[in-house]
Amino acid sequence: MAYIEPAPIKDKENPLESMMSRFDAAARLLGLTEEMYHILKVPARQVTVGLPITMDNGEIKVFEGHRVIHSTILGPSKGGIRLDPGVNIDEVRALAAWMTWKCAVVDIPYGGAKGGIACNPREMSAGEIERLMRAYTVAMLDVFGPDRDIPAPDMGTGPREMAWLMDEYSKSRGMTINGVVTGKPLVLGGSLGRTEATGRGVTIAALSAMDKLRMNPYRATAAIQGFGNVGSFAAELLHERGVTVTAISDITGGYYNEKGLDITAAMAYRNAHNGTLDGFTGAERITNEELLALPVDVLVPAAKEDVITAENADAIQARMIVEGANGPTSASADDIINEKGIMVVPDILANAGGVTVSYFEWVQNRIGYKWTLDRINRRSDRNMKDAFDRVFETSKKYKVSMRLAAYIVAIDKVASTYKYRGGY
């Protein structure tokens, strides 16, 4: 299925401001110079394009697309492309910066980027989406490249869209270039394990946090908001590790069963009903807001930005929050969450399993050899566990939250690399 994460709650706050408030706090703790602060703050490149597309009814409609390259200090930039009506330049800039910090946290030699097109893919035919993706690729030919900027799937896109992107880019170069994009179908150079990678990373992050809090997974409960690619695999893998998943949700609402949900049945139902859980039985219907406030051990927001805000943070009863989505907790909620003593495994760490396996895909494309699923999972799990441990130790060293610790680890790595490379 295509990677389409539903959005139970629309953005209420500026994601760029949320990201920058955390960046500012970490920069102060690190004692960054003013010069280094601005080097890391300002995106390296921003591109906005108009894309005239012929719709199926013959009408020509113009879509606005963006690509932001936040940094190339650690290596070529990396980041997904999302198709969503709410796409705007501030959102894309925030997500591009998050990708820089995410890659740095898990020690991957990439900078951060992000792309997006303001559209509603649920109201478009496959042909319309294909024409849109190919037009976007042509508009970004001087941006994309296996050594420059490497796109990937995000909300509203998946292997199908990445295949179209790779094909259009390859046509322009007169040869097949698999490494220009990750998240491709397996037959086009995609990697085993990529589909479930982000959800798997969320699971490893959650289990690592449980270990630090001395929680037994077989006695733990979890609620997962968002049942797309990330949330569903996180639910499945947590269930396999013994965690009782009592609640899940998508755009149609929440589904709760105190004794635990049948996650395999829920995934099968979702796949058979146009990607939604509407009508799923064996669970009590609740709202997405009610799901966030459930008395569970682990809360996984895996939908969209700013679903946890100052307005609802005080109602959260979970012992830990593991952020499967990008920016699900607004900066205004941080102090409330911290005062409640809730451990938060932040997005730039918790959902970095996806970019980790994307990196593995790129490496495999470059060497022309496929790794086994077992090898990919072992390396990804080890990478995520090592990253968690680095952030946890930094949290203790600076006596700060896991979120600020993750930013400290990431910013310190990028700043140190820049100093070695030098500027002019």
PEDAGI-V30524 format. One record per residue. N is the residue number from 1. PSI is psi in whole degrees, 0 to 359 (NA if undefined). OMEGA is omega in whole degrees, -180 to 180 (none if undefined). BURIAL is + if it has 24 or more other C-alpha atoms within 12 Angstrom, else -. Layout:
N:PSI:OMEGA:BURIAL  N:PSI:OMEGA:BURIAL
This chain:
1:153:176:+  2:152:-179:+  3:94:178:+  4:100:178:+  5:122:179:+  6:161:-177:+  7:93:-178:+  8:324:-179:+  9:128:179:+  10:158:-179:-  11:132:176:+  12:342:-178:+  13:161:-179:+  14:116:-178:+  15:331:178:+  16:319:179:+  17:321:178:+  18:313:179:+  19:315:-176:+  20:328:179:+  21:321:177:+  22:319:178:+  23:315:-180:+  24:316:-179:+  25:316:180:+  26:321:179:+  27:320:179:+  28:317:180:-  29:326:179:+  30:344:-177:+  31:39:179:-  32:142:174:+  33:161:180:-  34:323:-180:-  35:312:-179:-  36:325:179:+  37:312:-177:+  38:329:176:-  39:319:-177:+  40:341:-176:+  41:318:-171:+  42:128:178:+  43:144:-180:+  44:328:-177:+  45:142:175:+  46:130:-179:+  47:128:175:+  48:131:-176:+  49:153:171:+  50:133:-175:-  51:98:177:+  52:121:-176:-  53:134:174:+  54:118:-179:-  55:170:-177:-  56:333:-179:-  57:6:179:-  58:347:179:-  59:142:175:-  60:123:-179:-  61:137:-178:-  62:123:178:-  63:146:178:+  64:128:180:+  65:152:-179:+  66:153:167:+  67:123:179:+  68:125:173:+  69:107:-178:+  70:317:-176:+  71:146:171:+  72:24:-178:+  73:318:-179:+  74:341:-177:+  75:193:178:+  76:150:-178:+  77:154:-175:+  78:135:177:+  79:155:-174:+  80:173:175:+  81:124:180:+  82:144:174:+  83:113:-175:+  84:143:180:+  85:333:-176:+  86:4:-179:+  87:131:176:+  88:167:-172:+  89:324:179:+  90:317:178:+  91:314:-178:+  92:321:177:+  93:317:179:+  94:314:-179:+  95:325:177:+  96:317:178:+  97:318:177:+  98:322:180:+  99:323:176:+  100:311:-178:+  101:324:180:+  102:313:180:+  103:321:180:+  104:320:-179:+  105:319:-178:+  106:12:171:+  107:48:176:+  108:137:-176:+  109:58:177:+  110:152:164:+  111:184:-176:+  112:144:175:+  113:169:174:+  114:151:178:+  115:161:178:+  116:153:176:+  117:129:180:+  118:101:179:+  119:170:176:+  120:97:-176:+  121:338:179:+  122:341:180:-  123:13:-178:-  124:149:176:-  125:167:178:-  126:321:180:-  127:320:179:-  128:319:179:+  129:320:179:+  130:314:179:+  131:323:179:+  132:315:-180:+  133:320:-180:+  134:321:178:+  135:319:178:+  136:318:180:+  137:314:179:+  138:319:-180:+  139:338:-177:+  140:20:-177:+  141:328:179:+  142:2:178:-  143:309:-177:+  144:158:175:+  145:145:-177:+  146:342:176:+  147:4:-177:+  148:298:-176:+  149:125:-171:+  150:105:180:+  151:175:-179:+  152:173:177:+  153:155:173:+  154:202:-179:+  155:124:178:+  156:358:178:+  157:163:-179:+  158:199:-178:+  159:322:-180:+  160:312:-179:+  161:324:179:+  162:328:176:+  163:318:178:+  164:319:179:+  165:312:-180:+  166:318:-179:+  167:315:-178:+  168:319:178:+  169:318:-180:+  170:321:178:+  171:320:-178:-  172:338:-178:-  173:353:178:-  174:20:178:-  175:160:178:-  176:124:-179:-  177:89:-177:+  178:325:-171:+  179:4:-180:+  180:342:-177:+  181:151:174:+  182:171:-175:+  183:23:-178:+  184:165:170:+  185:151:-178:+  186:321:-176:-  187:347:179:-  188:19:179:+  189:11:175:+  190:165:-177:+  191:143:169:+  192:144:177:+  193:355:-175:+  194:321:-176:+  195:316:-177:+  196:5:-171:+  197:315:-177:+  198:315:177:+  199:324:177:+  200:318:178:+  201:320:176:+  202:319:179:+  203:314:179:+  204:320:178:+  205:317:180:+  206:316:-179:+  207:324:177:+  208:319:178:+  209:320:177:+  210:319:180:+  211:317:180:-  212:327:-180:-  213:5:180:-  214:44:177:-  215:136:177:-  216:117:-179:-  217:328:-177:+  218:352:177:-  219:10:-176:-  220:153:176:+  221:156:-178:+  222:148:172:+  223:135:-174:+  224:117:179:+  225:118:-175:+  226:120:-177:+  227:40:174:+  228:214:-176:+  229:316:-177:+  230:305:-174:+  231:320:-177:+  232:318:179:+  233:325:175:+  234:317:178:+  235:315:-178:+  236:315:-176:+  237:324:174:+  238:319:177:+  239:318:179:+  240:330:-180:-  241:6:174:+  242:352:-179:-  243:137:177:+  244:112:179:+  245:110:-174:+  246:344:-177:+  247:142:174:+  248:166:178:+  249:162:170:+  250:200:-176:+  251:341:-180:+  252:352:-180:+  253:188:-177:+  254:159:-179:+  255:120:-170:+  256:136:174:+  257:112:-175:+  258:329:-178:-  259:353:179:-  260:140:-180:+  261:153:173:+  262:95:-173:+  263:323:178:+  264:317:179:-  265:322:180:-  266:319:179:+  267:319:179:+  268:319:179:-  269:314:179:-  270:315:-179:+  271:332:-178:-  272:355:-176:-  273:54:173:-  274:34:174:-  275:13:179:+  276:162:179:+  277:5:-176:+  278:121:-180:+  279:358:180:-  280:131:-178:+  281:176:-179:-  282:15:-179:-  283:153:176:+  284:136:178:-  285:130:175:+  286:171:177:+  287:166:177:-  288:325:177:+  289:319:178:+  290:323:179:+  291:317:-179:+  292:333:-175:+  293:8:-178:+  294:147:179:+  295:73:-179:-  296:168:177:+  297:321:-175:+  298:126:174:+  299:125:-180:+  300:98:172:+  301:110:-175:+  302:36:-178:+  303:277:-175:+  304:184:-177:+  305:150:168:+  306:45:173:+  307:340:174:+  308:116:-176:+  309:180:178:+  310:337:-177:-  311:330:-177:-  312:358:-176:+  313:325:-177:+  314:339:-178:-  315:349:-176:-  316:132:-178:+  317:357:-178:+  318:152:177:+  319:334:177:+  320:152:175:+  321:126:178:+  322:111:-168:+  323:103:178:+  324:330:179:+  325:170:173:+  326:122:176:+  327:40:-179:+  328:342:179:+  329:121:180:+  330:156:-180:+  331:329:-179:+  332:342:-179:+  333:348:-173:+  334:310:-177:+  335:321:180:+  336:314:180:+  337:315:-179:+  338:320:180:+  339:332:178:-  340:353:179:-  341:22:-180:-  342:125:176:+  343:131:176:+  344:120:171:+  345:107:-168:+  346:160:-177:+  347:318:-175:+  348:348:172:+  349:308:-170:+  350:322:-176:+  351:21:-179:+  352:0:177:+  353:328:-180:+  354:311:-179:+  355:333:177:+  356:311:-179:+  357:333:171:+  358:318:176:+  359:318:177:+  360:321:178:+  361:314:179:+  362:317:178:+  363:315:179:+  364:321:177:+  365:322:-177:+  366:324:-179:-  367:350:178:-  368:37:-178:-  369:135:-179:-  370:137:174:+  371:160:176:+  372:159:178:-  373:320:-180:-  374:319:180:-  375:318:179:-  376:313:-179:+  377:318:180:+  378:315:-178:-  379:321:179:+  380:314:180:+  381:317:-180:+  382:319:180:+  383:316:180:+  384:317:180:+  385:316:179:+  386:319:179:-  387:316:178:+  388:315:-178:+  389:321:178:+  390:316:-179:+  391:320:-180:+  392:316:179:+  393:322:177:-  394:323:177:+  395:318:179:+  396:320:-178:-  397:314:-177:-  398:355:-178:-  399:52:-180:-  400:174:178:+  401:164:177:+  402:327:-180:+  403:309:179:+  404:324:178:+  405:320:179:+  406:319:177:+  407:322:179:+  408:313:178:+  409:313:-175:+  410:311:-177:+  411:320:179:+  412:320:180:+  413:314:-179:+  414:317:-180:+  415:317:179:+  416:321:179:-  417:319:179:+  418:319:-180:+  419:320:178:-  420:320:-179:-  421:323:179:-  422:157:177:-  423:196:177:-  424:NA:none:-
